[in-house]
Amino acid sequence: MPDRDGFTLLEVLVAMTIVAVAITTMLQLSSQSLRLLRVSGEQQEATLLADRLMREIEPTIEEVRGGEDGPYAWERRVAIVPVSAELAPQSGPVPVLYSVAVAVRWGQGRTVELTSLRTALPPDTARQP
């Protein structure tokens, strides 16, 4: 039996196939992680925009407003929520309960929605000292 020095062609091909599969897998994982990082950043920006739009309003009337901020389209809805007489205070002015909803949309069907309840005194009692 003669001495073998080196590798056979089959061994080299198998090793190259294993290396190629490993490199392809690493490239796919890297690409996927970059895409997820971008989507996460967009989600965070949309959430911050929705939070800012939610905080900057003091509701006094029902309204629907919309606009754009960079790649984001937003809509803010303010609606009066009916409160049963059982939950109304026994004395003093009855506060008005508002529902404030903000939806931020971007990309292909991506959406962030925030909703909050706010109370306010009726406009005619809010101005009195």
Residue, then its C-alpha position, 0 to 999 in steps of 0.5 A: m500500500p503506497d503512502r498518501d500525501g495530501f487530500t483527494l479531490l473528493e475531500v477538497l470538494v466536501a470541505m469547500t462545500i461545507v465552507a460555502v454553506a457556512i459563509t452563505t449562512m453567515l451572510q444571510l444572518s447578517s443581512q437579516s439582522l440589519r433588516l431587523l435593526r432598520v425595522s426596529g428603528e422605524q418602529q421606535e421613531a413611529t412610537l416616539l412620534a405617536d407619543r409626541l402627538m398624544r402629549e401635545i394635545e389638550p382636548t376640548i372638542e371632538e376632532v380628527r386631524g392628520g398629517e405627515d412627518g417624514p416617511y410617517a403619515w399620522e392621524r389623531r382622533v379626539a372623541i367624547v366618551p359618554v359617562s353614565a350618570e352613576l359615575a358622575p360626581q355628586s356635586g360640582p361640574v361634570p368633567v368630560l371624558y375624551s378618547v384620544a387615539v393616534a395612529v402612525r403609518w409607514g412602509q407597507g402596512r406598518t402601523v403604531e397606534l396609541t390610545s388614551l383617555r383624558t378628562a377635562l372640565p366643560p368649556d363653560t366652567a373651565r374659564q370661571p375662577 
